[in-house]
Amino acid sequence: MQYISTRNTTKTFSFKDVFLNGLASDGGLYVPKQIPSYSILDLEKLKNLSYRELAVRIILDFCADEFSESEIKDLIKKSYKNFRVQDVVTINKTGNINLLELFHGPTLAFKDIAMQVIGNMYENILEKDKLKVNVVVATSGDTGAAAIAAIKDRKNMKIFVLHPENKISEVQRKFMTTVNSSNVFNIALGGNFDDCQKFVKSMFADKNFRSSINMSGVNSINWARIIFQIVYYFFSHFKIAKLNEKINFSVPTGNFGDIYAGYVAKKMGLPINKLVIATNKNDILKRVVNTGHYKPVKVEHTVSPSMDIQIASNFERLIFDVNSCNSKKTLKLMNDLNERGEFKIEKEELKKIKDSFFSESLSEEETKSIMSEMYKNHGILIDPHTAVGIGVAKKISLEGNTIVLATAHPSKFSDVVMEATGIKPELPENLKNILVEKENYDKLPKDLEKVKNYIIERV
Ligand SMILES: *Cc1c(COP(=O)(O)O)cnc(C)c1O
């Protein structure tokens, strides 16, 4: 399979380029030149596979040039051995909601599902090619923890994580800062998530800096993360629906990563009616889907911090797709965004977006009342991000069954769960130690040069 950049379709890239670079050097995002497509007959064959078997089949379709089937099998086996449930994910039916629980990995958020494979994939490639890389990543709370858990103690890599100081939950921070490994560096940046992400993007765009540290990235713009997330859309559909039955997915989203994986699954042939973009107060995605006007405003701090984002990077992939893979048009819109702080999607393209997507947002009060309602009516504790997914699914009426992606374990956000339900969710037993261990991190001001120097001194 060949890959191209959303901003220049004349050059092609291998999976390995895409994996190691994260972001194309023209600033665009990598996408496959052609997305594989499955017929109903193909789906029939995949339907009864275990999660791990299904993962191998789907992942191989995107990277068979780099890995053999037995290598992928081995990567998958290693990556999911520490998950707390048999089949990596579970479906919890509560009332008329199907909750797809994606938080049974080592750092209690869905990001582990992709990140664990990424860690092992790096090791495989770096070992084969005798390479060393430095991963620089921005986090709104959960990506950093998942990346650190996947990369800590690996020989040929160091990882630098920028999180917005005081804007993530205590448990989120402790998952990152209590890891005592000599290849892990945590930076608390005096800014918000968009600042962290902007810094990482600038470092990628700075060719000298990038090559001087052999920089690599694992943010949700990395195509590999998308691939590993496609798997659970197929798996959960197979579990709850008939093969040709169109269902909906409600996805709490910020950076448009997880839900974009659902869109790729739909393009591959999975029968999906609507992909519901569920947002908190930071509702840029709702505004753009409803009006075609993409205009980031100031980020607001909410009880669902992993979605406190106004620049939904992966949205560029959708823009590219609905513009019939026209990179000139995509580049123009992205330049508009850079220069004028906004862009407009034309009617025809917006119609294509509306065919697949629907969006609604939830206020802080609504989010908490969903958490309390789920506890009162069904006896389950849910985290605030999952609550946004459930609340939005309840607010709108869609044809067919809906699966809501449960993206984090409630104990990762215990303060707000406690506030909404009166119950303090417990961390899984084997993770309780993070609450008492010593934290290691450095505070840096919102100054790109200082961050670059910090990294250069430590690579
Ligand atoms: C990262 C995250 C999200 C948002 O995912 P995107 O891929 O950025 O859309 C939602 N919920 C939780 C718990 C997360 O960690």
The ligand as an SDF file (V2000), in Angstrom:
LIG
                    3D

 15 15  0  0  0  0  0  0  0  0999 V2000
   -8.2400   11.4490   23.4960 C   0  0  0  0  0  0  0  0  0  0  0  0
   -9.5620   11.2200   24.1070 C   0  0  0  0  0  0  0  0  0  0  0  0
  -10.7520   11.5570   23.4350 C   0  0  0  0  0  0  0  0  0  0  0  0
  -10.7420   12.2350   22.0880 C   0  0  0  0  0  0  0  0  0  0  0  0
  -10.1820   11.4520   21.0930 O   0  0  0  0  0  0  0  0  0  0  0  0
   -9.7960   12.0590   19.6640 P   0  0  0  0  0  0  0  0  0  0  0  0
   -9.1230   10.9710   18.9450 O   0  0  0  0  0  0  0  0  0  0  0  0
   -8.8840   13.1960   19.9610 O   0  0  0  0  0  0  0  0  0  0  0  0
  -11.0160   12.5070   19.0340 O   0  0  0  0  0  0  0  0  0  0  0  0
  -11.9460   11.2310   24.0330 C   0  0  0  0  0  0  0  0  0  0  0  0
  -11.9970   10.6450   25.2470 N   0  0  0  0  0  0  0  0  0  0  0  0
  -10.8810   10.3320   25.9280 C   0  0  0  0  0  0  0  0  0  0  0  0
  -11.0000    9.7070   27.2640 C   0  0  0  0  0  0  0  0  0  0  0  0
   -9.6290   10.5950   25.3840 C   0  0  0  0  0  0  0  0  0  0  0  0
   -8.5220   10.2730   26.0540 O   0  0  0  0  0  0  0  0  0  0  0  0
  1  2  1  0
  2  3  1  0
  2 14  2  0
  3  4  1  0
  3 10  2  0
  4  5  1  0
  5  6  1  0
  6  7  2  0
  6  8  1  0
  6  9  1  0
 10 11  1  0
 11 12  2  0
 12 13  1  0
 12 14  1  0
 14 15  1  0
M  END
$$$$
